[in-house]
Amino acid sequence: MEALRSKAKRLVARGWLAARRRVDGLREEADRIQAELAVAELEWQEAVGDQGAAHPRLRGRRN
């Protein structure tokens, strides 16, 4: 009976470890996506700002 409990504990620990690794991996991916989004937003703001400066009807507008 004790061997069965020990085996069950090991299986639970492995499941926990696998879940923990998955969470860590997803967090890393989310961080990468957020960084990529920040760069894309800056590029978009720069592009919109350049268009506004080049087009007389858009000068002074904020997007």
C-alpha positions in Angstrom: 0.0 0.0 0.0 2.8 2.4 0.9 4.5 1.7 -2.5 1.2 2.7 -4.2 1.0 5.9 -2.3 4.6 6.7 -3.1 4.0 6.1 -6.8 0.9 8.2 -6.7 2.8 11.1 -5.1 5.5 10.8 -7.8 2.8 10.9 -10.6 1.2 14.0 -9.0 4.6 15.7 -8.7 5.3 15.0 -12.4 1.9 16.3 -13.4 2.5 19.5 -11.3 6.0 19.9 -12.8 4.6 19.5 -16.4 1.9 22.0 -15.7 4.4 24.4 -14.2 6.7 24.2 -17.3 3.7 24.8 -19.5 2.7 27.9 -17.5 6.3 29.2 -17.7 6.4 28.6 -21.4 3.1 30.4 -22.0 4.3 33.4 -19.9 7.5 33.6 -22.0 5.4 33.5 -25.2 3.1 36.2 -23.8 6.1 38.4 -23.0 7.5 38.0 -26.5 4.1 38.8 -28.1 3.7 41.9 -25.9 7.2 43.1 -26.9 6.3 42.5 -30.5 3.0 44.4 -30.1 4.8 47.4 -28.5 7.2 47.6 -31.5 4.3 47.4 -34.0 2.3 50.1 -32.1 5.3 52.4 -32.2 5.8 51.8 -35.9 2.1 52.4 -36.5 2.2 55.7 -34.5 5.3 56.8 -36.5 3.7 56.0 -39.8 0.5 57.8 -38.8 2.5 60.8 -37.6 4.5 60.8 -40.9 1.3 60.8 -42.9 -0.1 63.6 -40.9 2.9 65.8 -41.4 2.9 65.0 -45.1 -0.8 65.6 -45.8 -2.0 69.2 -45.2 -5.6 68.1 -44.3 -4.3 65.8 -41.6 -1.9 68.2 -39.9 -2.9 68.8 -36.3 -5.1 65.7 -36.0 -4.3 63.1 -33.4 -5.0 59.5 -34.1 
